[in-house]
Amino acid sequence: METKYKAHIISHTHWDREWYLNSKYTNQWLVPFFNNLFNMFEKEDEYIFVLDGQMSMIEDFFEELSKSGVSANIYKQKIRIYVKQKRLFIGPYYLQPDWQLLSEESLVRNMLIGNQIASDLGGVMNVGWMMDNFGQISQTAQIHKEFGMRGLYVWRGVEMDPEDVQSEFFWESPDGTSLPSIYLLDSYRNVMRLAEYENIMKQRVLAEVIKLKPFTTTKNILLMNGYDQEMVPDDIQPFIKAGKMDSEDLTVFQSSPEKYLDDVMEEKPSLITLKGSLYSGRFIAVFPGVMSARMYLKQQNDDQQKALEKRAEPLSTLAWALGEDYDGQLLTEAWKTLLKNHPHDSICGVSIDDVHTDMEDRTRYVNQMSSSQIQMKLRKLTGLIDTSGIKAEEAKVVFNTAFYKRNEVVKFSNETYFIKLPSMGFKVIEKSSKPSFSLILDGYTVENSLIILSVNLNGSFNIKYKSTGRVFEDLGIIEDRADTGDEYNYSYPEYDRIITTSDSRAEISILENNSFRVTFRINIEMELPESDTNNHTERSEILRKLPIVTYLTLDADSPIVKCRTVIRNTVKDHILRVLFPTNIITDYSHAGSPFDITTRPIHIEDYDESSIPDDVRKVIVGAREAKPNTIFLNREFVDLNNGSEGLAVLSKGLPEYQVVDEDNKIALTLFRSVGWVAKDINSRIGDAGPMIYTPGAQCLREMSFEYAVYPHEGDVYEGNVCREADIFNSPVIRLTTDKHQGVLGKDRSFFNLTSKGNSFKVTSCKRSEDDKSVIIRGYNSSETKIDVRLESFFRIQRAYFTDLLESEKEELSVKGKIVSFEVLSKKIITIKIDIDRRDFSPSLCHIELLEDDRVNEDFSSYKYCPSVTDDDFSSEKHRAEKLTIGLDDSMTRRTALEAQLSAILTQNRVNEVETKVLGYKLNEARVQRRVFDYIKEYGDSEVE
């Protein structure tokens, strides 16, 4: 007899902590939600539920209880009982992050903290649960396997041959790690609220089973019973238990992610294998525009990730190794606060303005914690340095927290030095080292040992790479286009005017000129349309000036031209990019992504919609991208090369790039300026989110962007592009201190890591979670196996490979202060090192941290266009009133309520603007009133 099909119903909620409302409101829903859930568990002793894979829901729930003076202990005990009974599934994440826009270590900490909290509450769901993140990175399988996950659930980004779509597949990371993956073909909500419509419940289940049967790889069919912010778990057990919904060829029951995976794999299906990143919007949108929406959020997040990963934790680890305490609780608090900015609706910039204002507040709080930690540890470490013998009145010290030696040009007051820094250590600076070639400046052309940089009259620049003789021309042209899209997707108007700085006349000056560094200042004005107009079909005829100041810096012995562009965005509805023509003939780009260098085709043929069979069309739900995505992620760099030479663009917190035109220009996006969470646009098929007005997404503010241009020989690996990008993103720390005695000399390397081709990238240095050891994490960025050698200032007792949970896997051979090991291609490794700590009892000393010399541009004469007007409010109010008739219709109620919310939020923004204006006037009036109190005795004629 043929085995029956099994319909697994997984009940869950997908919890957007903040999106169309901020967490201040949504967290209040958690108490009734959990009460409903616990009541359901008590009512139905076989009920099973999945908490969206994220532990912040539970923490927020406990926080809400505390606000009401209720102890969380009884609820913690309930959760532990249900978790251990395998009725409630929690973890493995702290929050549901966007996997593309974050650093390697942010992704690791999200899962590490999530696992720790879940373990304390009874156990961790051991499958990945990626319900709604906007595209998948290449190393997803390896990361999850290193956390002990047995499989993955995924929706967005998956693309298969339309004629061979399967409900399951193997997903393989670049290192060869493969995990069975469940493809949520028709979303995570295909049987939501079954019991609410019990009269058609069976028909709905059978209809979904029939739709999904053509794609199943086994006799198991997945039905997802939940939706966003589901407040009341669906009471389905009375209708399905004891086989009530079974038929001759179908068994229906409530299941779990682990059981469904086990039942599928038990049948040993023949599954196709998908490799690397999954970033197709053909079947369900991945929203590529999120990489540049509200770019200021990405930059702020990037800054704080680096503050924790590259400064606070390494410095804390060194201080601990030398005898100081390790403030693990403070660092964890900083991480958890930063992680709350990482959900896909948050860091992607696709929420209402209030949400993103909250994010900036969190970032400032993280900055306070990380800055205080960095300052304190630097005072302790500097106190160990013997500066008593220096000739100057104060000592100049440079810390390098990277695991490699490096040459740097640094400034102290008006003095510039060329120095050779030890790895993961410090150096007291008394004089410059000698570069191989001092800079030569001639007009607007400067030359060092590797390149010749010349600035053109329009503000662009040319680079001649001496080794190959190749000249890259017209780099740095600014391009502006209309953007009639929304926070999710860039979109183009029917009629666009593309404006560039090609014909500009730039004001060029030389800001710094010495043997070690030359910096040019380039000032340009663009006249841009004030906004889109005519129902978003074209650009306005009203023009406003938008100021752009770019600083170009070339250092001695450096092949890299560093760029910093400062603007005041005075206009709306546009996208601003920097162009870098390469004229390199290649079909592929190479870009950094978390734990990998990803290769992508430059030219992708359009989809053939007619090739999608009818049975596939039936399971496609939600928005889709109309054409293949050619806008991609770069984490710290993008590179074009032909195998023998190339050009890379390095960047700080600017994740979006595209390769365009016949000359293979790299287009690096600085920002997009749009005004809606979502709306009808022509670059996307279907609905992405609520139609809510968001003037904050227009980014009417001053912004600063840092990027660099790096010509090189060889391909992306031979050119050391990953290493150069890491150096660019790992600035040294400069400080001055007093004269004092210490136990350390004038320079010291605490750790030095070398690898073939400089291919190993360190992503973390921290104290271990068990408080006993040093953890060093990183990955082999190359396509070949490499030998790695780690040398330490401290004697190494033992060293181990661990997984990402820091559980020991394999002991490594140690020789005194050196540990050597092999790392396979694209492999992520974590090393746990037991060292002999030194008891130097660090003491505080006086230090003064130095910031980069940056001129504050005076853009006060450039006026912003209004971010929100009375007309905007009137328009939204009219839309809300017009749609009121739809409040009684379940098909239109959502749209009507979105319009009402948008109108309220727009009114709040109008009030905010009016408050600022009135507040300024009131302040001036109060000052003048007090002035008149003092001068009224002189009489009106004398006052006038």
Secondary structure as GFF3:
##gff-version 3
##sequence-region A 1 944
A	DSSP	beta_strand	5	11	.	.	.	ID=ss1
A	DSSP	alpha_helix	23	26	.	.	.	ID=ss2
A	DSSP	three_ten_helix	27	29	.	.	.	ID=ss3
A	DSSP	alpha_helix	30	43	.	.	.	ID=ss4
A	DSSP	beta_strand	49	50	.	.	.	ID=ss5
A	DSSP	alpha_helix	56	67	.	.	.	ID=ss6
A	DSSP	alpha_helix	73	84	.	.	.	ID=ss7
A	DSSP	beta_strand	88	89	.	.	.	ID=ss8
A	DSSP	alpha_helix	104	120	.	.	.	ID=ss9
A	DSSP	beta_strand	127	130	.	.	.	ID=ss10
A	DSSP	alpha_helix	140	146	.	.	.	ID=ss11
A	DSSP	beta_strand	151	154	.	.	.	ID=ss12
A	DSSP	beta_strand	168	172	.	.	.	ID=ss13
A	DSSP	beta_strand	178	183	.	.	.	ID=ss14
A	DSSP	three_ten_helix	195	200	.	.	.	ID=ss15
A	DSSP	alpha_helix	201	212	.	.	.	ID=ss16
A	DSSP	three_ten_helix	213	215	.	.	.	ID=ss17
A	DSSP	beta_strand	220	225	.	.	.	ID=ss18
A	DSSP	alpha_helix	237	240	.	.	.	ID=ss19
A	DSSP	three_ten_helix	241	243	.	.	.	ID=ss20
A	DSSP	beta_strand	250	254	.	.	.	ID=ss21
A	DSSP	alpha_helix	257	266	.	.	.	ID=ss22
A	DSSP	beta_strand	273	275	.	.	.	ID=ss23
A	DSSP	three_ten_helix	288	291	.	.	.	ID=ss24
A	DSSP	alpha_helix	295	306	.	.	.	ID=ss25
A	DSSP	pi_helix	307	312	.	.	.	ID=ss26
A	DSSP	alpha_helix	313	321	.	.	.	ID=ss27
A	DSSP	alpha_helix	328	339	.	.	.	ID=ss28
A	DSSP	alpha_helix	344	347	.	.	.	ID=ss29
A	DSSP	alpha_helix	353	383	.	.	.	ID=ss30
A	DSSP	beta_strand	395	400	.	.	.	ID=ss31
A	DSSP	beta_strand	406	412	.	.	.	ID=ss32
A	DSSP	beta_strand	415	421	.	.	.	ID=ss33
A	DSSP	beta_strand	425	429	.	.	.	ID=ss34
A	DSSP	beta_strand	440	442	.	.	.	ID=ss35
A	DSSP	beta_strand	445	447	.	.	.	ID=ss36
A	DSSP	beta_strand	451	455	.	.	.	ID=ss37
A	DSSP	beta_strand	461	465	.	.	.	ID=ss38
A	DSSP	beta_strand	471	475	.	.	.	ID=ss39
A	DSSP	beta_strand	477	482	.	.	.	ID=ss40
A	DSSP	beta_strand	499	500	.	.	.	ID=ss41
A	DSSP	beta_strand	507	513	.	.	.	ID=ss42
A	DSSP	beta_strand	517	529	.	.	.	ID=ss43
A	DSSP	beta_strand	532	533	.	.	.	ID=ss44
A	DSSP	beta_strand	538	539	.	.	.	ID=ss45
A	DSSP	beta_strand	543	555	.	.	.	ID=ss46
A	DSSP	beta_strand	561	568	.	.	.	ID=ss47
A	DSSP	beta_strand	574	581	.	.	.	ID=ss48
A	DSSP	beta_strand	588	593	.	.	.	ID=ss49
A	DSSP	beta_strand	596	601	.	.	.	ID=ss50
A	DSSP	three_ten_helix	609	611	.	.	.	ID=ss51
A	DSSP	alpha_helix	614	617	.	.	.	ID=ss52
A	DSSP	beta_strand	624	625	.	.	.	ID=ss53
A	DSSP	beta_strand	632	633	.	.	.	ID=ss54
A	DSSP	beta_strand	637	641	.	.	.	ID=ss55
A	DSSP	beta_strand	645	651	.	.	.	ID=ss56
A	DSSP	beta_strand	656	660	.	.	.	ID=ss57
A	DSSP	beta_strand	665	673	.	.	.	ID=ss58
A	DSSP	beta_strand	684	685	.	.	.	ID=ss59
A	DSSP	three_ten_helix	695	698	.	.	.	ID=ss60
A	DSSP	beta_strand	702	713	.	.	.	ID=ss61
A	DSSP	alpha_helix	721	728	.	.	.	ID=ss62
A	DSSP	beta_strand	733	737	.	.	.	ID=ss63
A	DSSP	beta_strand	747	749	.	.	.	ID=ss64
A	DSSP	beta_strand	751	755	.	.	.	ID=ss65
A	DSSP	three_ten_helix	756	758	.	.	.	ID=ss66
A	DSSP	beta_strand	760	767	.	.	.	ID=ss67
A	DSSP	beta_strand	774	780	.	.	.	ID=ss68
A	DSSP	beta_strand	786	792	.	.	.	ID=ss69
A	DSSP	beta_strand	796	802	.	.	.	ID=ss70
A	DSSP	beta_strand	808	811	.	.	.	ID=ss71
A	DSSP	beta_strand	814	815	.	.	.	ID=ss72
A	DSSP	beta_strand	818	823	.	.	.	ID=ss73
A	DSSP	beta_strand	828	835	.	.	.	ID=ss74
A	DSSP	beta_strand	847	849	.	.	.	ID=ss75
A	DSSP	alpha_helix	870	882	.	.	.	ID=ss76
A	DSSP	three_ten_helix	883	888	.	.	.	ID=ss77
A	DSSP	alpha_helix	893	935	.	.	.	ID=ss78
A	DSSP	three_ten_helix	936	938	.	.	.	ID=ss79
A	DSSP	alpha_helix	940	943	.	.	.	ID=ss80
###
